[in-house]
Amino acid sequence: MNVKIKKVWARLRVLRRRDSGMVTSEYAMGIVAAVGFALLLYEVVTSGQVRAELQAIVKRALSARM
């Protein structure tokens, strides 16, 4: 019985090590996607209408009475 358990554990260790993480190309694609999303978000936030709305929110928050 003990030999069978050792064989099962050895097999599980081999299976677990097959795919331990992303390769360099996957990291690169993830970084490209993150940069693209950041640029899109930056463009939206710095647009005129969104900037005006954010400034209005900040002005209302600063002028609120406590």
N, CA, C and O atoms as CSV, one atom per row, in Angstrom:
chain,resi,resn,atom,element,x,y,z
A,1,MET,N,N,0.828,-1.198,0.000
A,1,MET,CA,C,0.000,0.000,0.000
A,1,MET,C,C,0.869,1.256,0.000
A,1,MET,O,O,0.566,2.214,-0.711
A,2,ASN,N,N,1.928,1.262,0.778
A,2,ASN,CA,C,2.808,2.405,0.880
A,2,ASN,C,C,3.482,2.706,-0.464
A,2,ASN,O,O,3.687,3.873,-0.798
A,3,VAL,N,N,3.825,1.682,-1.230
A,3,VAL,CA,C,4.460,1.855,-2.533
A,3,VAL,C,C,3.484,2.510,-3.504
A,3,VAL,O,O,3.880,3.365,-4.297
A,4,LYS,N,N,2.223,2.120,-3.448
A,4,LYS,CA,C,1.209,2.724,-4.318
A,4,LYS,C,C,1.039,4.208,-4.026
A,4,LYS,O,O,0.911,5.017,-4.946
A,5,ILE,N,N,1.038,4.561,-2.760
A,5,ILE,CA,C,0.887,5.970,-2.385
A,5,ILE,C,C,2.074,6.785,-2.888
A,5,ILE,O,O,1.896,7.895,-3.389
A,6,LYS,N,N,3.279,6.242,-2.760
A,6,LYS,CA,C,4.467,6.941,-3.241
A,6,LYS,C,C,4.410,7.148,-4.748
A,6,LYS,O,O,4.803,8.200,-5.251
A,7,LYS,N,N,3.916,6.135,-5.474
A,7,LYS,CA,C,3.800,6.250,-6.930
A,7,LYS,C,C,2.773,7.315,-7.311
A,7,LYS,O,O,2.991,8.085,-8.247
A,8,VAL,N,N,1.662,7.357,-6.590
A,8,VAL,CA,C,0.625,8.353,-6.869
A,8,VAL,C,C,1.165,9.753,-6.606
A,8,VAL,O,O,0.953,10.657,-7.414
A,9,TRP,N,N,1.863,9.945,-5.482
A,9,TRP,CA,C,2.435,11.250,-5.181
A,9,TRP,C,C,3.474,11.665,-6.215
A,9,TRP,O,O,3.532,12.833,-6.599
A,10,ALA,N,N,4.284,10.731,-6.663
A,10,ALA,CA,C,5.287,11.035,-7.685
A,10,ALA,C,C,4.609,11.456,-8.981
A,10,ALA,O,O,5.055,12.394,-9.642
A,11,ARG,N,N,3.544,10.773,-9.343
A,11,ARG,CA,C,2.799,11.112,-10.568
A,11,ARG,C,C,2.154,12.496,-10.446
A,11,ARG,O,O,2.166,13.270,-11.404
A,12,LEU,N,N,1.596,12.808,-9.284
A,12,LEU,CA,C,0.987,14.116,-9.072
A,12,LEU,C,C,2.021,15.237,-9.157
A,12,LEU,O,O,1.738,16.307,-9.695
A,13,ARG,N,N,3.217,14.991,-8.626
A,13,ARG,CA,C,4.276,16.000,-8.719
A,13,ARG,C,C,4.662,16.263,-10.165
A,13,ARG,O,O,4.896,17.410,-10.547
A,14,VAL,N,N,4.731,15.216,-10.970
A,14,VAL,CA,C,5.069,15.380,-12.392
A,14,VAL,C,C,3.972,16.146,-13.111
A,14,VAL,O,O,4.264,17.033,-13.913
A,15,LEU,N,N,2.727,15.822,-12.840
A,15,LEU,CA,C,1.613,16.514,-13.489
A,15,LEU,C,C,1.552,17.984,-13.086
A,15,LEU,O,O,1.235,18.841,-13.912
A,16,ARG,N,N,1.849,18.276,-11.841
A,16,ARG,CA,C,1.782,19.639,-11.359
A,16,ARG,C,C,2.867,20.514,-11.991
A,16,ARG,O,O,2.646,21.710,-12.180
A,17,ARG,N,N,4.000,19.964,-12.313
A,17,ARG,CA,C,5.115,20.735,-12.858
A,17,ARG,C,C,5.006,20.988,-14.352
A,17,ARG,O,O,5.813,21.743,-14.894
A,18,ARG,N,N,4.068,20.404,-15.022
A,18,ARG,CA,C,3.972,20.549,-16.478
A,18,ARG,C,C,3.758,21.997,-16.915
A,18,ARG,O,O,4.434,22.474,-17.827
A,19,ASP,N,N,2.836,22.692,-16.281
A,19,ASP,CA,C,2.524,24.058,-16.673
A,19,ASP,C,C,2.566,24.927,-15.426
A,19,ASP,O,O,1.562,25.104,-14.736
A,20,SER,N,N,3.734,25.456,-15.156
A,20,SER,CA,C,3.903,26.173,-13.900
A,20,SER,C,C,3.662,27.665,-14.021
A,20,SER,O,O,3.686,28.359,-13.004
A,21,GLY,N,N,3.430,28.195,-15.218
A,21,GLY,CA,C,3.194,29.626,-15.341
A,21,GLY,C,C,3.189,30.074,-16.780
A,21,GLY,O,O,3.206,29.266,-17.709
A,22,MET,N,N,3.166,31.380,-16.944
A,22,MET,CA,C,3.120,31.941,-18.282
A,22,MET,C,C,4.529,31.998,-18.879
A,22,MET,O,O,5.523,32.101,-18.160
A,23,VAL,N,N,4.585,31.932,-20.173
A,23,VAL,CA,C,5.856,32.094,-20.867
A,23,VAL,C,C,6.043,33.566,-21.204
A,23,VAL,O,O,5.129,34.371,-21.021
A,24,THR,N,N,7.206,33.911,-21.688
A,24,THR,CA,C,7.537,35.309,-21.948
A,24,THR,C,C,6.575,35.960,-22.929
A,24,THR,O,O,6.207,37.121,-22.748
A,25,SER,N,N,6.164,35.245,-23.954
A,25,SER,CA,C,5.251,35.835,-24.929
A,25,SER,C,C,3.889,36.142,-24.302
A,25,SER,O,O,3.246,37.125,-24.671
A,26,GLU,N,N,3.450,35.320,-23.368
A,26,GLU,CA,C,2.191,35.592,-22.692
A,26,GLU,C,C,2.311,36.813,-21.787
A,26,GLU,O,O,1.382,37.615,-21.695
A,27,TYR,N,N,3.459,36.955,-21.118
A,27,TYR,CA,C,3.687,38.162,-20.324
A,27,TYR,C,C,3.675,39.393,-21.216
A,27,TYR,O,O,3.081,40.412,-20.864
A,28,ALA,N,N,4.326,39.304,-22.365
A,28,ALA,CA,C,4.386,40.444,-23.281
A,28,ALA,C,C,2.994,40.824,-23.767
A,28,ALA,O,O,2.664,42.009,-23.814
A,29,MET,N,N,2.185,39.859,-24.123
A,29,MET,CA,C,0.822,40.154,-24.578
A,29,MET,C,C,-0.009,40.745,-23.443
A,29,MET,O,O,-0.830,41.633,-23.676
A,30,GLY,N,N,0.192,40.270,-22.237
A,30,GLY,CA,C,-0.513,40.826,-21.088
A,30,GLY,C,C,-0.123,42.274,-20.838
A,30,GLY,O,O,-0.973,43.104,-20.518
A,31,ILE,N,N,1.163,42.580,-20.984
A,31,ILE,CA,C,1.629,43.951,-20.795
A,31,ILE,C,C,1.081,44.855,-21.883
A,31,ILE,O,O,0.657,45.975,-21.600
A,32,VAL,N,N,1.083,44.385,-23.127
A,32,VAL,CA,C,0.545,45.183,-24.233
A,32,VAL,C,C,-0.942,45.473,-24.006
A,32,VAL,O,O,-1.400,46.593,-24.231
A,33,ALA,N,N,-1.679,44.477,-23.569
A,33,ALA,CA,C,-3.106,44.674,-23.305
A,33,ALA,C,C,-3.319,45.658,-22.153
A,33,ALA,O,O,-4.212,46.503,-22.218
A,34,ALA,N,N,-2.512,45.555,-21.107
A,34,ALA,CA,C,-2.648,46.461,-19.963
A,34,ALA,C,C,-2.313,47.898,-20.358
A,34,ALA,O,O,-2.990,48.834,-19.930
A,35,VAL,N,N,-1.280,48.073,-21.166
A,35,VAL,CA,C,-0.912,49.420,-21.612
A,35,VAL,C,C,-2.007,49.997,-22.504
A,35,VAL,O,O,-2.344,51.176,-22.390
A,36,GLY,N,N,-2.562,49.177,-23.387
A,36,GLY,CA,C,-3.659,49.636,-24.239
A,36,GLY,C,C,-4.867,50.060,-23.423
A,36,GLY,O,O,-5.477,51.093,-23.700
A,37,PHE,N,N,-5.211,49.274,-22.428
A,37,PHE,CA,C,-6.337,49.623,-21.571
A,37,PHE,C,C,-6.044,50.897,-20.783
A,37,PHE,O,O,-6.932,51.733,-20.614
A,38,ALA,N,N,-4.817,51.056,-20.302
A,38,ALA,CA,C,-4.447,52.258,-19.555
A,38,ALA,C,C,-4.539,53.497,-20.443
A,38,ALA,O,O,-5.003,54.547,-19.997
A,39,LEU,N,N,-4.103,53.382,-21.683
A,39,LEU,CA,C,-4.200,54.515,-22.606
A,39,LEU,C,C,-5.654,54.884,-22.887
A,39,LEU,O,O,-6.010,56.062,-22.922
A,40,LEU,N,N,-6.477,53.877,-23.085
A,40,LEU,CA,C,-7.893,54.131,-23.322
A,40,LEU,C,C,-8.535,54.810,-22.109
A,40,LEU,O,O,-9.289,55.771,-22.260
A,41,LEU,N,N,-8.238,54.315,-20.925
A,41,LEU,CA,C,-8.776,54.902,-19.706
A,41,LEU,C,C,-8.281,56.335,-19.528
A,41,LEU,O,O,-9.049,57.205,-19.120
A,42,TYR,N,N,-7.016,56.587,-19.825
A,42,TYR,CA,C,-6.461,57.936,-19.724
A,42,TYR,C,C,-7.172,58.890,-20.676
A,42,TYR,O,O,-7.497,60.018,-20.304
A,43,GLU,N,N,-7.411,58.442,-21.895
A,43,GLU,CA,C,-8.102,59.288,-22.871
A,43,GLU,C,C,-9.524,59.612,-22.422
A,43,GLU,O,O,-9.989,60.739,-22.598
A,44,VAL,N,N,-10.198,58.656,-21.858
A,44,VAL,CA,C,-11.570,58.882,-21.392
A,44,VAL,C,C,-11.581,59.854,-20.219
A,44,VAL,O,O,-12.390,60.782,-20.183
A,45,VAL,N,N,-10.685,59.642,-19.261
A,45,VAL,CA,C,-10.672,60.476,-18.063
A,45,VAL,C,C,-10.244,61.901,-18.381
A,45,VAL,O,O,-10.729,62.838,-17.747
A,46,THR,N,N,-9.355,62.087,-19.337
A,46,THR,CA,C,-8.878,63.435,-19.645
A,46,THR,C,C,-9.715,64.122,-20.720
A,46,THR,O,O,-9.376,65.227,-21.143
A,47,SER,N,N,-10.784,63.504,-21.164
A,47,SER,CA,C,-11.654,64.169,-22.137
A,47,SER,C,C,-12.377,65.330,-21.453
A,47,SER,O,O,-12.516,65.348,-20.230
A,48,GLY,N,N,-12.827,66.281,-22.235
A,48,GLY,CA,C,-13.426,67.498,-21.698
A,48,GLY,C,C,-14.632,67.262,-20.817
A,48,GLY,O,O,-14.725,67.827,-19.728
A,49,GLN,N,N,-15.556,66.436,-21.273
A,49,GLN,CA,C,-16.791,66.216,-20.518
A,49,GLN,C,C,-16.519,65.502,-19.198
A,49,GLN,O,O,-17.055,65.893,-18.161
A,50,VAL,N,N,-15.692,64.463,-19.229
A,50,VAL,CA,C,-15.397,63.720,-18.005
A,50,VAL,C,C,-14.613,64.599,-17.043
A,50,VAL,O,O,-14.858,64.571,-15.837
A,51,ARG,N,N,-13.671,65.379,-17.567
A,51,ARG,CA,C,-12.898,66.277,-16.703
A,51,ARG,C,C,-13.823,67.276,-16.002
A,51,ARG,O,O,-13.665,67.534,-14.809
A,52,ALA,N,N,-14.777,67.831,-16.730
A,52,ALA,CA,C,-15.713,68.790,-16.135
A,52,ALA,C,C,-16.552,68.122,-15.045
A,52,ALA,O,O,-16.781,68.710,-13.988
A,53,GLU,N,N,-17.005,66.912,-15.300
A,53,GLU,CA,C,-17.799,66.199,-14.295
A,53,GLU,C,C,-16.971,65.900,-13.048
A,53,GLU,O,O,-17.462,66.055,-11.930
A,54,LEU,N,N,-15.725,65.474,-13.225
A,54,LEU,CA,C,-14.869,65.195,-12.075
A,54,LEU,C,C,-14.587,66.462,-11.276
A,54,LEU,O,O,-14.573,66.428,-10.046
A,55,GLN,N,N,-14.363,67.579,-11.964
A,55,GLN,CA,C,-14.145,68.838,-11.265
A,55,GLN,C,C,-15.389,69.261,-10.496
A,55,GLN,O,O,-15.278,69.783,-9.386
A,56,ALA,N,N,-16.568,69.046,-11.066
A,56,ALA,CA,C,-17.808,69.379,-10.369
A,56,ALA,C,C,-17.977,68.537,-9.110
A,56,ALA,O,O,-18.419,69.038,-8.076
A,57,ILE,N,N,-17.625,67.261,-9.201
A,57,ILE,CA,C,-17.727,66.382,-8.025
A,57,ILE,C,C,-16.785,66.857,-6.928
A,57,ILE,O,O,-17.162,66.907,-5.757
A,58,VAL,N,N,-15.552,67.207,-7.310
A,58,VAL,CA,C,-14.586,67.668,-6.317
A,58,VAL,C,C,-15.041,68.987,-5.704
A,58,VAL,O,O,-14.924,69.172,-4.492
A,59,LYS,N,N,-15.556,69.904,-6.513
A,59,LYS,CA,C,-16.023,71.188,-5.994
A,59,LYS,C,C,-17.184,71.000,-5.020
A,59,LYS,O,O,-17.240,71.662,-3.984
A,60,ARG,N,N,-18.115,70.092,-5.352
A,60,ARG,CA,C,-19.238,69.821,-4.447
A,60,ARG,C,C,-18.737,69.212,-3.142
A,60,ARG,O,O,-19.230,69.545,-2.064
A,61,ALA,N,N,-17.760,68.323,-3.244
A,61,ALA,CA,C,-17.232,67.682,-2.038
A,61,ALA,C,C,-16.503,68.697,-1.153
A,61,ALA,O,O,-16.607,68.636,0.072
A,62,LEU,N,N,-15.776,69.616,-1.759
A,62,LEU,CA,C,-15.027,70.590,-0.967
A,62,LEU,C,C,-15.922,71.674,-0.380
A,62,LEU,O,O,-15.595,72.255,0.654
A,63,SER,N,N,-17.039,71.947,-1.026
A,63,SER,CA,C,-17.922,72.992,-0.518
A,63,SER,C,C,-19.026,72.453,0.392
A,63,SER,O,O,-19.890,73.216,0.824
A,64,ALA,N,N,-19.013,71.173,0.686
A,64,ALA,CA,C,-20.031,70.585,1.557
A,64,ALA,C,C,-19.816,71.039,2.988
A,64,ALA,O,O,-18.685,71.176,3.453
A,65,ARG,N,N,-20.939,71.271,3.684
A,65,ARG,CA,C,-20.863,71.694,5.091
A,65,ARG,C,C,-20.799,70.453,5.974
A,65,ARG,O,O,-21.382,69.411,5.675
A,66,MET,N,N,-20.077,70.607,7.059
A,66,MET,CA,C,-19.971,69.488,7.988
A,66,MET,C,C,-20.691,69.777,9.265
A,66,MET,O,O,-20.707,68.941,10.168
